[in-house]
Every structure is written in structure tokens, then in C-alpha cells.
Amino acid sequence: MVGESQTAGQGDEAAAQHPLLRALAGRFGARVLGTHAWRGDVSAVIEAGALLEVARFLRDGGEAGFDMLLDVTAVDYLGRAPRFEVVYHLVATTSGARIRLKVPLDGAEPALPSLVSVWPGANWLERETFDMYGIRFEAHPDLRRIYLYDEFEGHPLRKDYPKQKRQPLIGPGSRAESGSTR
């Protein structure tokens, strides 16, 4: 356990010196809930209400120009408050810089603003996170399931999803019955 606390301390020191994390903290103040940098791994934890503004800043502001949203996913920390954390991985293709944004969410109906207006590629990534975790993305142009069929009940990557749950059978009039292979 000593190594873990030393690593955390070293990561905190590195975060305080990292120019991008300093710029985020300077621009967004208390809306940046925490930062971490260690061996090239740069992360910022931000308030949900600041997500859209921070995303635009990272894409348009400064020299980094994070022009690519690589991934959107979530983590379910059942039993902890806040329960969810939505994680965004961004890349600046010209410099190779990377940053991870984490947004904590609480509640039975977690929601965030959609980033499709900032990075159009967020469309399918947000749909996947919605499908698997039930996190809603407000103002998303087409928020619907992407992997599971419409009648599927629940969100299977939530920690409280009953793994033995039986799902409704697809009946007459469904795509399977009409001969569709999609």
C-alpha cells in the first residue's frame, strides 16, 4: 500500500506542473474537481455542468487542439456516491497529446449534455454508453439502443443488473419474424 500512496502523491505533483491541467484549473476553477498526471497519463475530473464548455475549450483553445474523441464509456461504482463516472478519452492528432475527462454522475436517471455538437463521432459512442449503462445524453440527435434490441429491459453493464434476468421474446411483427437480417 505504500507504493500506491507514493504513486498518488507523485501523480498529484505532476498534475500541478502539467500545463494543460493548469490551464483547465485556471479557466474553470472549482468546476475542475481534480486532476492527475503520471507517466503521460493526464486526467481531469470535471462537474457535469461544465462538460460542454470544457470540451469546446479542449477542442478549440490552446495549442493542443483535441480534435478527436477516441472513446466514451462509463464506470458504475454501485454503493458509492456519486454512483457513475462517464469517461472521455481525447487525442490531439497533430501533437499526439491525450487527456482523459471524468464526469461523476449521481442518481437513478443520470444525464449529461451530448458532445455530438463538438465531436460528431460522439454519436455512436454516446449511444453505446446509453445502451449499456442507461446514461442519457441530452440533445443527442438519435439516442436509442445501438447493440441491444428495443424490447431489451435494463442496462446490462450496471452493477445492479440481474445477470439471470430473462428478457422478453421478440414476437410477431418483429424484425426477426419479418425475415430481416438487420
C-alpha positions in Angstrom: 0.0 0.0 0.0 2.9 2.3 0.5 3.7 2.3 -3.3 0.1 3.3 -4.0 0.2 6.4 -1.8 3.6 7.4 -3.3 2.2 7.0 -6.8 -0.8 9.1 -6.0 1.4 11.8 -4.4 3.7 11.8 -7.4 0.7 12.0 -9.8 -0.7 14.9 -7.9 2.7 16.7 -8.1 2.9 16.0 -11.8 -0.7 17.3 -12.3 0.2 20.6 -10.6 3.0 21.0 -13.1 1.2 19.9 -16.3 0.5 22.9 -18.5 -2.9 21.6 -19.8 -4.2 20.7 -16.4 -3.0 24.1 -15.0 -4.8 25.8 -17.9 -8.0 23.8 -17.2 -7.9 24.6 -13.5 -7.2 28.3 -14.2 -10.0 28.6 -16.7 -12.7 26.5 -15.0 -11.7 26.9 -11.3 -13.8 24.9 -8.9 -15.6 23.1 -11.8 -12.4 21.1 -12.1 -12.9 18.7 -9.2 -9.5 17.0 -9.5 -6.5 16.3 -11.8 -4.0 13.6 -12.1 -0.9 13.2 -14.3 1.6 10.3 -14.1 3.9 8.9 -16.8 2.0 10.6 -19.7 -1.5 9.7 -18.3 -3.3 13.0 -17.9 -6.8 13.1 -16.4 -9.2 15.8 -15.2 -12.4 15.2 -13.2 -15.0 17.9 -14.0 -18.5 18.9 -13.0 -21.3 17.7 -15.3 -22.4 21.3 -15.8 -19.0 22.2 -17.2 -18.7 19.4 -19.7 -19.8 21.1 -22.9 -17.7 24.2 -22.2 -14.6 22.2 -21.2 -15.0 20.1 -24.4 -15.1 23.1 -26.6 -12.1 24.6 -24.8 -10.1 21.5 -25.3 -11.0 21.3 -29.0 -10.6 25.0 -29.8 -8.5 26.6 -27.2 -4.7 26.5 -26.7 -2.1 24.7 -28.7 -3.2 21.1 -28.0 -6.4 21.2 -30.2 -8.0 17.9 -29.1 -9.6 17.2 -32.5 -10.5 13.5 -31.9 -12.8 12.0 -29.4 -11.5 8.4 -29.1 -13.9 6.8 -26.6 -16.8 7.4 -24.3 -17.6 4.9 -21.6 -18.8 4.7 -18.0 -18.0 3.1 -14.8 -20.6 2.0 -12.3 -19.4 2.3 -8.7 -22.5 0.8 -7.1 -22.7 1.7 -3.4 -20.6 4.8 -3.8 -21.8 8.4 -4.3 -21.7 9.5 -7.0 -22.5 6.2 -8.5 -21.4 6.7 -12.1 -18.4 8.2 -13.8 -18.6 8.9 -17.5 -15.1 8.8 -19.1 -14.0 10.6 -22.3 -10.7 9.9 -24.0 -9.4 12.7 -26.2 -6.5 12.9 -28.6 -4.8 15.8 -30.4 -3.8 14.2 -33.7 -1.2 16.8 -34.6 0.7 16.5 -31.4 -0.3 13.1 -30.1 -1.3 14.6 -26.7 -4.0 12.7 -24.8 -6.3 13.6 -22.0 -9.0 11.7 -20.1 -12.0 13.6 -18.8 -14.1 12.0 -16.0 -17.5 13.3 -15.1 -19.1 12.0 -11.9 -22.9 11.4 -12.0 -25.4 10.5 -9.3 -29.0 9.5 -9.2 -31.4 7.0 -10.7 -31.6 8.9 -14.0 -28.0 10.0 -14.8 -27.7 12.5 -17.7 -25.1 14.7 -19.4 -25.1 17.1 -22.3 -24.3 15.4 -25.6 -20.9 16.2 -27.2 -22.1 15.4 -30.7 -22.1 19.2 -31.5 -18.4 19.2 -30.5 -17.2 15.9 -32.0 -19.7 14.3 -34.4 -18.1 10.9 -33.7 -19.6 11.1 -30.2 -22.9 9.9 -31.7 -22.4 6.2 -31.6 -20.1 6.3 -28.5 -22.8 8.0 -26.5 -25.4 5.6 -27.8 -23.3 2.7 -26.7 -22.9 4.2 -23.2 -26.7 4.8 -23.1 -27.4 1.2 -24.2 -25.1 -0.4 -21.7 -25.4 1.9 -18.7 -28.6 3.9 -19.2 -26.9 7.3 -19.1 -28.9 9.8 -21.1 -27.2 12.4 -23.3 -29.3 15.5 -23.6 -29.8 17.0 -27.1 -28.4 13.8 -28.7 -29.7 13.6 -32.3 -30.6 9.9 -32.2 -30.4 8.5 -28.6 -31.6 4.9 -29.0 -30.1 1.5 -28.4 -27.2 0.5 -30.6 -26.4 -3.1 -29.6 -29.5 -4.4 -28.0 -33.0 -4.8 -29.4 -35.6 -2.2 -28.5 -37.6 -4.5 -26.2 -34.5 -5.3 -24.0 -35.2 -4.3 -20.4 -32.5 -2.7 -18.4 -28.8 -1.8 -19.0 -26.5 -4.9 -18.7 -23.3 -3.2 -17.6 -24.9 -1.7 -14.5 -23.7 -3.5 -11.4 -27.2 -4.0 -10.1 -28.4 -5.6 -13.4 -29.6 -9.2 -12.5 -27.4 -11.4 -14.6 -30.0 -14.2 -14.6 -32.7 -11.8 -15.9 -34.9 -13.2 -18.6 -35.6 -10.9 -21.5 -38.8 -10.6 -23.5 -39.0 -12.8 -26.5 -39.4 -11.0 -29.8 -42.8 -11.8 -31.2 -44.8 -11.5 -34.3 -44.2 -8.4 -36.3 -40.6 -8.1 -35.1 -37.7 -7.8 -37.4 -36.7 -11.4 -36.8 -40.2 -12.6 -37.8 -40.3 -10.4 -41.0 -37.2 -12.0 -42.4 -35.0 -9.0 -41.9 -31.3 -9.8 -41.1 -30.5 -6.4 -39.6 
